[in-house]
Amino acid sequence: MDIELGIRNVARTVTFSTDDSADQVNDAVVAAVTEGKPITLTDDKGRRIIVPAEALGYAIVGSETKHAVGFGAL
């Protein structure tokens, strides 16, 4: 699943893929913003992304569908 985080006063977005479900990502973002704690997510390579909740401008949680890679027969 692709995630895009917009950070306040930063031109570039933080974009990464994760193996977490949309509900897990949504719950993590909502809990962090509600409690004022850092948002902590893990990408599909095992790296942790930590964003202070007060710095978050927006979060876009992408689709969970896996796209096929390769050549298809026409």
mmCIF file of the N, C-alpha and C atoms, coordinates in Angstrom:
data_MODEL
# 
_entry.id   MODEL 
# 
loop_
_atom_site.group_PDB 
_atom_site.id 
_atom_site.type_symbol 
_atom_site.label_atom_id 
_atom_site.label_alt_id 
_atom_site.label_comp_id 
_atom_site.label_asym_id 
_atom_site.label_entity_id 
_atom_site.label_seq_id 
_atom_site.pdbx_PDB_ins_code 
_atom_site.Cartn_x 
_atom_site.Cartn_y 
_atom_site.Cartn_z 
_atom_site.occupancy 
_atom_site.B_iso_or_equiv 
_atom_site.pdbx_formal_charge 
_atom_site.auth_seq_id 
_atom_site.auth_comp_id 
_atom_site.auth_asym_id 
_atom_site.auth_atom_id 
_atom_site.pdbx_PDB_model_num 
ATOM 1   N N  . MET A 1 1  ? 0.835  -1.159  0.000   1.00 0.00 ? 1  MET A N  1 
ATOM 2   C CA . MET A 1 1  ? 0.000  0.000   0.000   1.00 0.00 ? 1  MET A CA 1 
ATOM 3   C C  . MET A 1 1  ? 0.888  1.233   0.000   1.00 0.00 ? 1  MET A C  1 
ATOM 4   N N  . ASP A 1 2  ? 0.534  2.212   -0.787  1.00 0.00 ? 2  ASP A N  1 
ATOM 5   C CA . ASP A 1 2  ? 1.297  3.450   -0.862  1.00 0.00 ? 2  ASP A CA 1 
ATOM 6   C C  . ASP A 1 2  ? 0.740  4.470   0.127   1.00 0.00 ? 2  ASP A C  1 
ATOM 7   N N  . ILE A 1 3  ? 1.649  5.151   0.813   1.00 0.00 ? 3  ILE A N  1 
ATOM 8   C CA . ILE A 1 3  ? 1.294  6.178   1.793   1.00 0.00 ? 3  ILE A CA 1 
ATOM 9   C C  . ILE A 1 3  ? 1.981  7.469   1.397   1.00 0.00 ? 3  ILE A C  1 
ATOM 10  N N  . GLU A 1 4  ? 1.274  8.575   1.510   1.00 0.00 ? 4  GLU A N  1 
ATOM 11  C CA . GLU A 1 4  ? 1.851  9.899   1.270   1.00 0.00 ? 4  GLU A CA 1 
ATOM 12  C C  . GLU A 1 4  ? 1.528  10.777  2.471   1.00 0.00 ? 4  GLU A C  1 
ATOM 13  N N  . LEU A 1 5  ? 2.562  11.332  3.085   1.00 0.00 ? 5  LEU A N  1 
ATOM 14  C CA . LEU A 1 5  ? 2.384  12.228  4.222   1.00 0.00 ? 5  LEU A CA 1 
ATOM 15  C C  . LEU A 1 5  ? 2.848  13.618  3.842   1.00 0.00 ? 5  LEU A C  1 
ATOM 16  N N  . GLY A 1 6  ? 1.983  14.588  4.019   1.00 0.00 ? 6  GLY A N  1 
ATOM 17  C CA . GLY A 1 6  ? 2.351  15.976  3.799   1.00 0.00 ? 6  GLY A CA 1 
ATOM 18  C C  . GLY A 1 6  ? 2.778  16.590  5.117   1.00 0.00 ? 6  GLY A C  1 
ATOM 19  N N  . ILE A 1 7  ? 3.937  17.215  5.120   1.00 0.00 ? 7  ILE A N  1 
ATOM 20  C CA . ILE A 1 7  ? 4.482  17.817  6.329   1.00 0.00 ? 7  ILE A CA 1 
ATOM 21  C C  . ILE A 1 7  ? 4.340  19.335  6.217   1.00 0.00 ? 7  ILE A C  1 
ATOM 22  N N  . ARG A 1 8  ? 3.858  19.967  7.267   1.00 0.00 ? 8  ARG A N  1 
ATOM 23  C CA . ARG A 1 8  ? 3.685  21.434  7.251   1.00 0.00 ? 8  ARG A CA 1 
ATOM 24  C C  . ARG A 1 8  ? 5.019  22.132  7.031   1.00 0.00 ? 8  ARG A C  1 
ATOM 25  N N  . ASN A 1 9  ? 4.999  23.157  6.188   1.00 0.00 ? 9  ASN A N  1 
ATOM 26  C CA . ASN A 1 9  ? 6.156  23.997  5.879   1.00 0.00 ? 9  ASN A CA 1 
ATOM 27  C C  . ASN A 1 9  ? 7.294  23.238  5.199   1.00 0.00 ? 9  ASN A C  1 
ATOM 28  N N  . VAL A 1 10 ? 6.998  22.103  4.586   1.00 0.00 ? 10 VAL A N  1 
ATOM 29  C CA . VAL A 1 10 ? 7.985  21.327  3.831   1.00 0.00 ? 10 VAL A CA 1 
ATOM 30  C C  . VAL A 1 10 ? 7.397  21.077  2.443   1.00 0.00 ? 10 VAL A C  1 
ATOM 31  N N  . ALA A 1 11 ? 8.139  21.422  1.407   1.00 0.00 ? 11 ALA A N  1 
ATOM 32  C CA . ALA A 1 11 ? 7.623  21.306  0.045   1.00 0.00 ? 11 ALA A CA 1 
ATOM 33  C C  . ALA A 1 11 ? 7.462  19.865  -0.418  1.00 0.00 ? 11 ALA A C  1 
ATOM 34  N N  . ARG A 1 12 ? 8.383  18.986  -0.041  1.00 0.00 ? 12 ARG A N  1 
ATOM 35  C CA . ARG A 1 12 ? 8.328  17.591  -0.485  1.00 0.00 ? 12 ARG A CA 1 
ATOM 36  C C  . ARG A 1 12 ? 7.485  16.747  0.460   1.00 0.00 ? 12 ARG A C  1 
ATOM 37  N N  . THR A 1 13 ? 6.774  15.788  -0.129  1.00 0.00 ? 13 THR A N  1 
ATOM 38  C CA . THR A 1 13 ? 5.989  14.862  0.688   1.00 0.00 ? 13 THR A CA 1 
ATOM 39  C C  . THR A 1 13 ? 6.848  13.651  1.062   1.00 0.00 ? 13 THR A C  1 
ATOM 40  N N  . VAL A 1 14 ? 6.433  12.963  2.093   1.00 0.00 ? 14 VAL A N  1 
ATOM 41  C CA . VAL A 1 14 ? 7.066  11.709  2.479   1.00 0.00 ? 14 VAL A CA 1 
ATOM 42  C C  . VAL A 1 14 ? 6.202  10.610  1.872   1.00 0.00 ? 14 VAL A C  1 
ATOM 43  N N  . THR A 1 15 ? 6.767  9.874   0.906   1.00 0.00 ? 15 THR A N  1 
ATOM 44  C CA . THR A 1 15 ? 6.031  8.838   0.201   1.00 0.00 ? 15 THR A CA 1 
ATOM 45  C C  . THR A 1 15 ? 6.746  7.508   0.371   1.00 0.00 ? 15 THR A C  1 
ATOM 46  N N  . PHE A 1 16 ? 5.996  6.466   0.729   1.00 0.00 ? 16 PHE A N  1 
ATOM 47  C CA . PHE A 1 16 ? 6.575  5.143   0.915   1.00 0.00 ? 16 PHE A CA 1 
ATOM 48  C C  . PHE A 1 16 ? 5.487  4.085   0.798   1.00 0.00 ? 16 PHE A C  1 
ATOM 49  N N  . SER A 1 17 ? 5.909  2.838   0.685   1.00 0.00 ? 17 SER A N  1 
ATOM 50  C CA . SER A 1 17 ? 4.990  1.700   0.640   1.00 0.00 ? 17 SER A CA 1 
ATOM 51  C C  . SER A 1 17 ? 5.110  0.921   1.939   1.00 0.00 ? 17 SER A C  1 
ATOM 52  N N  . THR A 1 18 ? 4.003  0.336   2.362   1.00 0.00 ? 18 THR A N  1 
ATOM 53  C CA . THR A 1 18 ? 3.989  -0.452  3.585   1.00 0.00 ? 18 THR A CA 1 
ATOM 54  C C  . THR A 1 18 ? 3.179  -1.715  3.387   1.00 0.00 ? 18 THR A C  1 
ATOM 55  N N  . ASP A 1 19 ? 3.470  -2.717  4.187   1.00 0.00 ? 19 ASP A N  1 
ATOM 56  C CA . ASP A 1 19 ? 2.706  -3.956  4.164   1.00 0.00 ? 19 ASP A CA 1 
ATOM 57  C C  . ASP A 1 19 ? 1.522  -3.903  5.122   1.00 0.00 ? 19 ASP A C  1 
ATOM 58  N N  . ASP A 1 20 ? 1.398  -2.820  5.895   1.00 0.00 ? 20 ASP A N  1 
ATOM 59  C CA . ASP A 1 20 ? 0.281  -2.657  6.830   1.00 0.00 ? 20 ASP A CA 1 
ATOM 60  C C  . ASP A 1 20 ? -1.014 -2.428  6.055   1.00 0.00 ? 20 ASP A C  1 
ATOM 61  N N  . SER A 1 21 ? -2.127 -2.755  6.671   1.00 0.00 ? 21 SER A N  1 
ATOM 62  C CA . SER A 1 21 ? -3.427 -2.530  6.039   1.00 0.00 ? 21 SER A CA 1 
ATOM 63  C C  . SER A 1 21 ? -3.821 -1.059  6.153   1.00 0.00 ? 21 SER A C  1 
ATOM 64  N N  . ALA A 1 22 ? -4.795 -0.661  5.361   1.00 0.00 ? 22 ALA A N  1 
ATOM 65  C CA . ALA A 1 22 ? -5.288 0.722   5.408   1.00 0.00 ? 22 ALA A CA 1 
ATOM 66  C C  . ALA A 1 22 ? -5.826 1.057   6.790   1.00 0.00 ? 22 ALA A C  1 
ATOM 67  N N  . ASP A 1 23 ? -6.502 0.100   7.425   1.00 0.00 ? 23 ASP A N  1 
ATOM 68  C CA . ASP A 1 23 ? -7.047 0.328   8.766   1.00 0.00 ? 23 ASP A CA 1 
ATOM 69  C C  . ASP A 1 23 ? -5.939 0.524   9.796   1.00 0.00 ? 23 ASP A C  1 
ATOM 70  N N  . GLN A 1 24 ? -4.852 -0.245  9.697   1.00 0.00 ? 24 GLN A N  1 
ATOM 71  C CA . GLN A 1 24 ? -3.731 -0.102  10.633  1.00 0.00 ? 24 GLN A CA 1 
ATOM 72  C C  . GLN A 1 24 ? -3.084 1.267   10.493  1.00 0.00 ? 24 GLN A C  1 
ATOM 73  N N  . VAL A 1 25 ? -2.874 1.709   9.264   1.00 0.00 ? 25 VAL A N  1 
ATOM 74  C CA . VAL A 1 25 ? -2.260 3.020   9.027   1.00 0.00 ? 25 VAL A CA 1 
ATOM 75  C C  . VAL A 1 25 ? -3.185 4.122   9.519   1.00 0.00 ? 25 VAL A C  1 
ATOM 76  N N  . ASN A 1 26 ? -4.458 4.019   9.190   1.00 0.00 ? 26 ASN A N  1 
ATOM 77  C CA . ASN A 1 26 ? -5.426 5.015   9.629   1.00 0.00 ? 26 ASN A CA 1 
ATOM 78  C C  . ASN A 1 26 ? -5.480 5.101   11.146  1.00 0.00 ? 26 ASN A C  1 
ATOM 79  N N  . ASP A 1 27 ? -5.530 3.958   11.818  1.00 0.00 ? 27 ASP A N  1 
ATOM 80  C CA . ASP A 1 27 ? -5.578 3.936   13.281  1.00 0.00 ? 27 ASP A CA 1 
ATOM 81  C C  . ASP A 1 27 ? -4.330 4.570   13.899  1.00 0.00 ? 27 ASP A C  1 
ATOM 82  N N  . ALA A 1 28 ? -3.161 4.297   13.311  1.00 0.00 ? 28 ALA A N  1 
ATOM 83  C CA . ALA A 1 28 ? -1.910 4.862   13.824  1.00 0.00 ? 28 ALA A CA 1 
ATOM 84  C C  . ALA A 1 28 ? -1.896 6.380   13.691  1.00 0.00 ? 28 ALA A C  1 
ATOM 85  N N  . VAL A 1 29 ? -2.365 6.886   12.547  1.00 0.00 ? 29 VAL A N  1 
ATOM 86  C CA . VAL A 1 29 ? -2.378 8.337   12.316  1.00 0.00 ? 29 VAL A CA 1 
ATOM 87  C C  . VAL A 1 29 ? -3.386 9.012   13.239  1.00 0.00 ? 29 VAL A C  1 
ATOM 88  N N  . VAL A 1 30 ? -4.585 8.460   13.317  1.00 0.00 ? 30 VAL A N  1 
ATOM 89  C CA . VAL A 1 30 ? -5.629 9.062   14.162  1.00 0.00 ? 30 VAL A CA 1 
ATOM 90  C C  . VAL A 1 30 ? -5.216 9.058   15.630  1.00 0.00 ? 30 VAL A C  1 
ATOM 91  N N  . ALA A 1 31 ? -4.671 7.950   16.108  1.00 0.00 ? 31 ALA A N  1 
ATOM 92  C CA . ALA A 1 31 ? -4.244 7.865   17.513  1.00 0.00 ? 31 ALA A CA 1 
ATOM 93  C C  . ALA A 1 31 ? -3.144 8.870   17.810  1.00 0.00 ? 31 ALA A C  1 
ATOM 94  N N  . ALA A 1 32 ? -2.189 8.998   16.909  1.00 0.00 ? 32 ALA A N  1 
ATOM 95  C CA . ALA A 1 32 ? -1.074 9.924   17.134  1.00 0.00 ? 32 ALA A CA 1 
ATOM 96  C C  . ALA A 1 32 ? -1.555 11.367  17.157  1.00 0.00 ? 32 ALA A C  1 
ATOM 97  N N  . VAL A 1 33 ? -2.416 11.727  16.219  1.00 0.00 ? 33 VAL A N  1 
ATOM 98  C CA . VAL A 1 33 ? -2.911 13.109  16.164  1.00 0.00 ? 33 VAL A CA 1 
ATOM 99  C C  . VAL A 1 33 ? -3.782 13.405  17.390  1.00 0.00 ? 33 VAL A C  1 
ATOM 100 N N  . THR A 1 34 ? -4.624 12.465  17.774  1.00 0.00 ? 34 THR A N  1 
ATOM 101 C CA . THR A 1 34 ? -5.508 12.650  18.932  1.00 0.00 ? 34 THR A CA 1 
ATOM 102 C C  . THR A 1 34 ? -4.714 12.812  20.221  1.00 0.00 ? 34 THR A C  1 
ATOM 103 N N  . GLU A 1 35 ? -3.664 11.987  20.371  1.00 0.00 ? 35 GLU A N  1 
ATOM 104 C CA . GLU A 1 35 ? -2.872 12.006  21.601  1.00 0.00 ? 35 GLU A CA 1 
ATOM 105 C C  . GLU A 1 35 ? -1.704 12.976  21.556  1.00 0.00 ? 35 GLU A C  1 
ATOM 106 N N  . GLY A 1 36 ? -1.448 13.564  20.384  1.00 0.00 ? 36 GLY A N  1 
ATOM 107 C CA . GLY A 1 36 ? -0.327 14.499  20.251  1.00 0.00 ? 36 GLY A CA 1 
ATOM 108 C C  . GLY A 1 36 ? 1.031  13.817  20.288  1.00 0.00 ? 36 GLY A C  1 
ATOM 109 N N  . LYS A 1 37 ? 1.070  12.538  19.942  1.00 0.00 ? 37 LYS A N  1 
ATOM 110 C CA . LYS A 1 37 ? 2.319  11.772  19.947  1.00 0.00 ? 37 LYS A CA 1 
ATOM 111 C C  . LYS A 1 37 ? 2.820  11.610  18.510  1.00 0.00 ? 37 LYS A C  1 
ATOM 112 N N  . PRO A 1 38 ? 4.086  11.259  18.333  1.00 0.00 ? 38 PRO A N  1 
ATOM 113 C CA . PRO A 1 38 ? 4.611  11.059  16.973  1.00 0.00 ? 38 PRO A CA 1 
ATOM 114 C C  . PRO A 1 38 ? 3.896  9.912   16.246  1.00 0.00 ? 38 PRO A C  1 
ATOM 115 N N  . ILE A 1 39 ? 3.744  10.081  14.943  1.00 0.00 ? 39 ILE A N  1 
ATOM 116 C CA . ILE A 1 39 ? 3.197  9.040   14.082  1.00 0.00 ? 39 ILE A CA 1 
ATOM 117 C C  . ILE A 1 39 ? 4.360  8.119   13.736  1.00 0.00 ? 39 ILE A C  1 
ATOM 118 N N  . THR A 1 40 ? 4.230  6.837   14.017  1.00 0.00 ? 40 THR A N  1 
ATOM 119 C CA . THR A 1 40 ? 5.292  5.872   13.734  1.00 0.00 ? 40 THR A CA 1 
ATOM 120 C C  . THR A 1 40 ? 4.744  4.796   12.816  1.00 0.00 ? 40 THR A C  1 
ATOM 121 N N  . LEU A 1 41 ? 5.307  4.708   11.611  1.00 0.00 ? 41 LEU A N  1 
ATOM 122 C CA . LEU A 1 41 ? 4.913  3.703   10.630  1.00 0.00 ? 41 LEU A CA 1 
ATOM 123 C C  . LEU A 1 41 ? 6.162  2.985   10.142  1.00 0.00 ? 41 LEU A C  1 
ATOM 124 N N  . THR A 1 42 ? 5.993  1.790   9.603   1.00 0.00 ? 42 THR A N  1 
ATOM 125 C CA . THR A 1 42 ? 7.110  1.009   9.084   1.00 0.00 ? 42 THR A CA 1 
ATOM 126 C C  . THR A 1 42 ? 6.867  0.736   7.605   1.00 0.00 ? 42 THR A C  1 
ATOM 127 N N  . ASP A 1 43 ? 7.887  1.019   6.768   1.00 0.00 ? 43 ASP A N  1 
ATOM 128 C CA . ASP A 1 43 ? 7.721  0.773   5.338   1.00 0.00 ? 43 ASP A CA 1 
ATOM 129 C C  . ASP A 1 43 ? 7.970  -0.688  5.010   1.00 0.00 ? 43 ASP A C  1 
ATOM 130 N N  . ASP A 1 44 ? 7.801  -1.052  3.734   1.00 0.00 ? 44 ASP A N  1 
ATOM 131 C CA . ASP A 1 44 ? 7.934  -2.453  3.333   1.00 0.00 ? 44 ASP A CA 1 
ATOM 132 C C  . ASP A 1 44 ? 9.373  -2.945  3.310   1.00 0.00 ? 44 ASP A C  1 
ATOM 133 N N  . LYS A 1 45 ? 10.344 -2.059  3.604   1.00 0.00 ? 45 LYS A N  1 
ATOM 134 C CA . LYS A 1 45 ? 11.751 -2.450  3.702   1.00 0.00 ? 45 LYS A CA 1 
ATOM 135 C C  . LYS A 1 45 ? 12.206 -2.541  5.154   1.00 0.00 ? 45 LYS A C  1 
ATOM 136 N N  . GLY A 1 46 ? 11.275 -2.329  6.080   1.00 0.00 ? 46 GLY A N  1 
ATOM 137 C CA . GLY A 1 46 ? 11.587 -2.418  7.498   1.00 0.00 ? 46 GLY A CA 1 
ATOM 138 C C  . GLY A 1 46 ? 12.058 -1.119  8.132   1.00 0.00 ? 46 GLY A C  1 
ATOM 139 N N  . ARG A 1 47 ? 12.087 -0.030  7.366   1.00 0.00 ? 47 ARG A N  1 
ATOM 140 C CA . ARG A 1 47 ? 12.503 1.266   7.926   1.00 0.00 ? 47 ARG A CA 1 
ATOM 141 C C  . ARG A 1 47 ? 11.332 1.909   8.655   1.00 0.00 ? 47 ARG A C  1 
ATOM 142 N N  . ARG A 1 48 ? 11.643 2.631   9.729   1.00 0.00 ? 48 ARG A N  1 
ATOM 143 C CA . ARG A 1 48 ? 10.598 3.338   10.484  1.00 0.00 ? 48 ARG A CA 1 
ATOM 144 C C  . ARG A 1 48 ? 10.521 4.788   10.032  1.00 0.00 ? 48 ARG A C  1 
ATOM 145 N N  . ILE A 1 49 ? 9.298  5.256   9.857   1.00 0.00 ? 49 ILE A N  1 
ATOM 146 C CA . ILE A 1 49 ? 9.038  6.647   9.511   1.00 0.00 ? 49 ILE A CA 1 
ATOM 147 C C  . ILE A 1 49 ? 8.354  7.246   10.735  1.00 0.00 ? 49 ILE A C  1 
ATOM 148 N N  . ILE A 1 50 ? 8.971  8.291   11.300  1.00 0.00 ? 50 ILE A N  1 
ATOM 149 C CA . ILE A 1 50 ? 8.442  8.932   12.500  1.00 0.00 ? 50 ILE A CA 1 
ATOM 150 C C  . ILE A 1 50 ? 8.220  10.402  12.185  1.00 0.00 ? 50 ILE A C  1 
ATOM 151 N N  . VAL A 1 51 ? 6.986  10.842  12.373  1.00 0.00 ? 51 VAL A N  1 
ATOM 152 C CA . VAL A 1 51 ? 6.616  12.234  12.087  1.00 0.00 ? 51 VAL A CA 1 
ATOM 153 C C  . VAL A 1 51 ? 5.910  12.799  13.311  1.00 0.00 ? 51 VAL A C  1 
ATOM 154 N N  . PRO A 1 52 ? 6.343  13.963  13.801  1.00 0.00 ? 52 PRO A N  1 
ATOM 155 C CA . PRO A 1 52 ? 5.608  14.584  14.913  1.00 0.00 ? 52 PRO A CA 1 
ATOM 156 C C  . PRO A 1 52 ? 4.166  14.878  14.485  1.00 0.00 ? 52 PRO A C  1 
ATOM 157 N N  . ALA A 1 53 ? 3.209  14.522  15.311  1.00 0.00 ? 53 ALA A N  1 
ATOM 158 C CA . ALA A 1 53 ? 1.797  14.685  14.958  1.00 0.00 ? 53 ALA A CA 1 
ATOM 159 C C  . ALA A 1 53 ? 1.451  16.132  14.613  1.00 0.00 ? 53 ALA A C  1 
ATOM 160 N N  . GLU A 1 54 ? 2.048  17.077  15.329  1.00 0.00 ? 54 GLU A N  1 
ATOM 161 C CA . GLU A 1 54 ? 1.717  18.490  15.073  1.00 0.00 ? 54 GLU A CA 1 
ATOM 162 C C  . GLU A 1 54 ? 2.289  18.991  13.747  1.00 0.00 ? 54 GLU A C  1 
ATOM 163 N N  . ALA A 1 55 ? 3.217  18.242  13.143  1.00 0.00 ? 55 ALA A N  1 
ATOM 164 C CA . ALA A 1 55 ? 3.805  18.639  11.857  1.00 0.00 ? 55 ALA A CA 1 
ATOM 165 C C  . ALA A 1 55 ? 3.030  18.067  10.675  1.00 0.00 ? 55 ALA A C  1 
ATOM 166 N N  . LEU A 1 56 ? 2.103  17.139  10.914  1.00 0.00 ? 56 LEU A N  1 
ATOM 167 C CA . LEU A 1 56 ? 1.375  16.502  9.824   1.00 0.00 ? 56 LEU A CA 1 
ATOM 168 C C  . LEU A 1 56 ? 0.376  17.465  9.205   1.00 0.00 ? 56 LEU A C  1 
ATOM 169 N N  . GLY A 1 57 ? 0.463  17.608  7.893   1.00 0.00 ? 57 GLY A N  1 
ATOM 170 C CA . GLY A 1 57 ? -0.497 18.433  7.160   1.00 0.00 ? 57 GLY A CA 1 
ATOM 171 C C  . GLY A 1 57 ? -1.638 17.580  6.633   1.00 0.00 ? 57 GLY A C  1 
ATOM 172 N N  . TYR A 1 58 ? -1.292 16.419  6.052   1.00 0.00 ? 58 TYR A N  1 
ATOM 173 C CA . TYR A 1 58 ? -2.296 15.491  5.542   1.00 0.00 ? 58 TYR A CA 1 
ATOM 174 C C  . TYR A 1 58 ? -1.679 14.111  5.379   1.00 0.00 ? 58 TYR A C  1 
ATOM 175 N N  . ALA A 1 59 ? -2.530 13.110  5.238   1.00 0.00 ? 59 ALA A N  1 
ATOM 176 C CA . ALA A 1 59 ? -2.086 11.736  4.979   1.00 0.00 ? 59 ALA A CA 1 
ATOM 177 C C  . ALA A 1 59 ? -2.992 11.137  3.916   1.00 0.00 ? 59 ALA A C  1 
ATOM 178 N N  . ILE A 1 60 ? -2.380 10.563  2.889   1.00 0.00 ? 60 ILE A N  1 
ATOM 179 C CA . ILE A 1 60 ? -3.131 9.864   1.849   1.00 0.00 ? 60 ILE A CA 1 
ATOM 180 C C  . ILE A 1 60 ? -2.763 8.391   1.938   1.00 0.00 ? 60 ILE A C  1 
ATOM 181 N N  . VAL A 1 61 ? -3.773 7.568   2.171   1.00 0.00 ? 61 VAL A N  1 
ATOM 182 C CA . VAL A 1 61 ? -3.574 6.125   2.271   1.00 0.00 ? 61 VAL A CA 1 
ATOM 183 C C  . VAL A 1 61 ? -4.067 5.523   0.964   1.00 0.00 ? 61 VAL A C  1 
ATOM 184 N N  . GLY A 1 62 ? -3.152 4.890   0.218   1.00 0.00 ? 62 GLY A N  1 
ATOM 185 C CA . GLY A 1 62 ? -3.475 4.354   -1.104  1.00 0.00 ? 62 GLY A CA 1 
ATOM 186 C C  . GLY A 1 62 ? -4.229 3.047   -1.050  1.00 0.00 ? 62 GLY A C  1 
ATOM 187 N N  . SER A 1 63 ? -4.440 2.491   -2.219  1.00 0.00 ? 63 SER A N  1 
ATOM 188 C CA . SER A 1 63 ? -5.179 1.234   -2.333  1.00 0.00 ? 63 SER A CA 1 
ATOM 189 C C  . SER A 1 63 ? -4.320 0.055   -1.896  1.00 0.00 ? 63 SER A C  1 
ATOM 190 N N  . GLU A 1 64 ? -4.979 -1.012  -1.499  1.00 0.00 ? 64 GLU A N  1 
ATOM 191 C CA . GLU A 1 64 ? -4.284 -2.202  -1.050  1.00 0.00 ? 64 GLU A CA 1 
ATOM 192 C C  . GLU A 1 64 ? -4.077 -3.209  -2.165  1.00 0.00 ? 64 GLU A C  1 
ATOM 193 N N  . THR A 1 65 ? -4.519 -2.878  -3.370  1.00 0.00 ? 65 THR A N  1 
ATOM 194 C CA . THR A 1 65 ? -4.392 -3.834  -4.465  1.00 0.00 ? 65 THR A CA 1 
ATOM 195 C C  . THR A 1 65 ? -2.950 -3.921  -4.926  1.00 0.00 ? 65 THR A C  1 
ATOM 196 N N  . LYS A 1 66 ? -2.517 -5.134  -5.214  1.00 0.00 ? 66 LYS A N  1 
ATOM 197 C CA . LYS A 1 66 ? -1.179 -5.367  -5.732  1.00 0.00 ? 66 LYS A CA 1 
ATOM 198 C C  . LYS A 1 66 ? -1.249 -5.327  -7.254  1.00 0.00 ? 66 LYS A C  1 
ATOM 199 N N  . HIS A 1 67 ? -0.363 -4.547  -7.857  1.00 0.00 ? 67 HIS A N  1 
ATOM 200 C CA . HIS A 1 67 ? -0.338 -4.423  -9.303  1.00 0.00 ? 67 HIS A CA 1 
ATOM 201 C C  . HIS A 1 67 ? 0.629  -5.441  -9.884  1.00 0.00 ? 67 HIS A C  1 
ATOM 202 N N  . ALA A 1 68 ? 0.199  -6.104  -10.938 1.00 0.00 ? 68 ALA A N  1 
ATOM 203 C CA . ALA A 1 68 ? 1.042  -7.097  -11.586 1.00 0.00 ? 68 ALA A CA 1 
ATOM 204 C C  . ALA A 1 68 ? 2.194  -6.408  -12.310 1.00 0.00 ? 68 ALA A C  1 
ATOM 205 N N  . VAL A 1 69 ? 3.350  -7.047  -12.261 1.00 0.00 ? 69 VAL A N  1 
ATOM 206 C CA . VAL A 1 69 ? 4.535  -6.520  -12.940 1.00 0.00 ? 69 VAL A CA 1 
ATOM 207 C C  . VAL A 1 69 ? 4.942  -7.534  -13.982 1.00 0.00 ? 69 VAL A C  1 
ATOM 208 N N  . GLY A 1 70 ? 5.214  -7.053  -15.173 1.00 0.00 ? 70 GLY A N  1 
ATOM 209 C CA . GLY A 1 70 ? 5.658  -7.964  -16.223 1.00 0.00 ? 70 GLY A CA 1 
ATOM 210 C C  . GLY A 1 70 ? 4.920  -7.670  -17.510 1.00 0.00 ? 70 GLY A C  1 
ATOM 211 N N  . PHE A 1 71 ? 5.106  -8.561  -18.457 1.00 0.00 ? 71 PHE A N  1 
ATOM 212 C CA . PHE A 1 71 ? 4.511  -8.381  -19.763 1.00 0.00 ? 71 PHE A CA 1 
ATOM 213 C C  . PHE A 1 71 ? 3.301  -9.287  -19.888 1.00 0.00 ? 71 PHE A C  1 
ATOM 214 N N  . GLY A 1 72 ? 2.240  -8.754  -20.413 1.00 0.00 ? 72 GLY A N  1 
ATOM 215 C CA . GLY A 1 72 ? 1.031  -9.535  -20.617 1.00 0.00 ? 72 GLY A CA 1 
ATOM 216 C C  . GLY A 1 72 ? 0.851  -9.859  -22.083 1.00 0.00 ? 72 GLY A C  1 
ATOM 217 N N  . ALA A 1 73 ? 0.156  -10.910 -22.366 1.00 0.00 ? 73 ALA A N  1 
ATOM 218 C CA . ALA A 1 73 ? -0.135 -11.288 -23.753 1.00 0.00 ? 73 ALA A CA 1 
ATOM 219 C C  . ALA A 1 73 ? -1.261 -10.413 -24.286 1.00 0.00 ? 73 ALA A C  1 
ATOM 220 N N  . LEU A 1 74 ? -1.114 -9.970  -25.493 1.00 0.00 ? 74 LEU A N  1 
ATOM 221 C CA . LEU A 1 74 ? -2.148 -9.141  -26.113 1.00 0.00 ? 74 LEU A CA 1 
ATOM 222 C C  . LEU A 1 74 ? -2.987 -9.947  -27.044 1.00 0.00 ? 74 LEU A C  1 
# 
